[in-house]
Amino acid sequence: MSNTFLLEVVTPGRRLLSTEISEFTAPGALGEFGVLPGHTAFVTVLKPGEVVYKKGGETGHIAIGKGYAEVSADRTILLVDSGEFSADIKLETVKAALAKLEEALKTLPADDPEYQATIEAYELSKARIKVKEHGK
């Protein structure tokens, strides 16, 4: 068995990442999960959050929007509606958006049709800040 596997992160606009890695963690709808080479195959829903992957001695971070993960023993594909590396993130813009989302969530009832989208935008903004702070 190989010590690495292929991780691909794909958005509607581009292939964000396609590289051999040794492990990663991602935000699943039922909680964070991790994958190593040779993992049992599965498909799951992703929620907005941070993907952390290891390649050699380096650790990489990507903020992702909602989507799906298809895991197999030698390849994982993350199909997400958005994805950003630290260099793509403007911290001031994200912090301003996060403040507006926090205010909206204080008054938005849970049964409002916009509630789930607001929660997802809030989670993505928090992930973007984490990724920017990691600087990779």
SVG drawing of the C-alpha trace seen along z (x, -y; Angstrom):
<svg xmlns="http://www.w3.org/2000/svg" viewBox="-40 -45 49 47">
<polyline fill="none" stroke="black" stroke-width="0.4" points="0.0,0.0 1.2,-3.5 1.9,-6.1 0.1,-8.7 -3.1,-9.2 -4.5,-11.8 -6.6,-14.7 -8.5,-16.8 -10.5,-19.9 -12.8,-21.0 -15.1,-24.1 -17.5,-25.0 -14.9,-27.4 -11.6,-25.5 -9.6,-22.6 -8.2,-24.2 -5.9,-21.3 -4.7,-18.0 -1.8,-16.6 -0.5,-13.5 -0.9,-13.8 -0.5,-11.6 -3.7,-12.6 -6.4,-15.2 -9.3,-16.3 -12.5,-17.9 -15.8,-19.2 -18.5,-16.6 -22.2,-17.3 -22.0,-14.8 -18.7,-16.2 -15.1,-16.4 -13.5,-13.3 -10.0,-12.3 -8.7,-10.1 -5.4,-8.2 -4.1,-6.1 -6.1,-2.9 -9.3,-4.3 -12.6,-2.5 -14.6,-4.0 -17.5,-6.3 -19.4,-9.4 -20.5,-12.1 -21.8,-15.7 -19.4,-18.5 -20.3,-21.6 -18.4,-24.9 -15.2,-24.8 -11.4,-24.1 -9.7,-21.3 -6.2,-20.5 -3.9,-18.2 -0.4,-17.0 2.1,-16.6 5.6,-15.6 6.5,-17.7 4.2,-20.5 0.6,-21.2 -1.9,-23.0 -5.2,-24.7 -8.1,-25.4 -11.4,-27.1 -14.3,-25.3 -18.0,-25.9 -20.6,-23.1 -20.3,-20.1 -19.6,-16.4 -16.6,-14.1 -16.0,-10.9 -13.3,-8.8 -11.6,-5.7 -8.4,-3.9 -6.2,-5.9 -8.1,-9.0 -10.4,-11.6 -12.4,-14.2 -14.0,-17.1 -16.6,-18.8 -17.4,-22.1 -19.2,-25.3 -16.2,-27.4 -12.6,-27.0 -9.8,-29.4 -6.2,-29.2 -4.9,-31.8 -3.4,-34.0 -6.9,-34.4 -8.5,-35.6 -8.8,-39.3 -9.0,-39.3 -10.7,-42.7 -13.4,-41.8 -14.1,-38.5 -14.2,-40.1 -16.7,-42.7 -18.9,-40.0 -18.7,-37.9 -19.8,-40.9 -22.9,-41.4 -23.7,-37.7 -23.4,-37.6 -25.9,-40.5 -28.3,-38.8 -28.2,-35.6 -29.2,-37.5 -32.6,-38.4 -33.2,-35.7 -35.6,-33.0 -34.5,-29.4 -37.6,-28.7 -36.8,-31.6 -35.9,-30.3 -32.6,-32.3 -31.5,-30.9 -29.6,-27.9 -27.8,-29.9 -26.8,-32.5 -25.4,-29.7 -23.4,-28.3 -22.0,-31.7 -21.1,-32.3 -19.3,-28.9 -17.4,-29.7 -16.4,-33.1 -15.0,-31.6 -13.1,-28.9 -11.7,-31.6 -10.3,-33.5 -8.7,-30.3 -7.1,-29.5 -5.8,-33.1 -4.3,-32.9 -2.5,-29.7 -1.0,-31.6 -0.7,-28.7"/>
</svg>
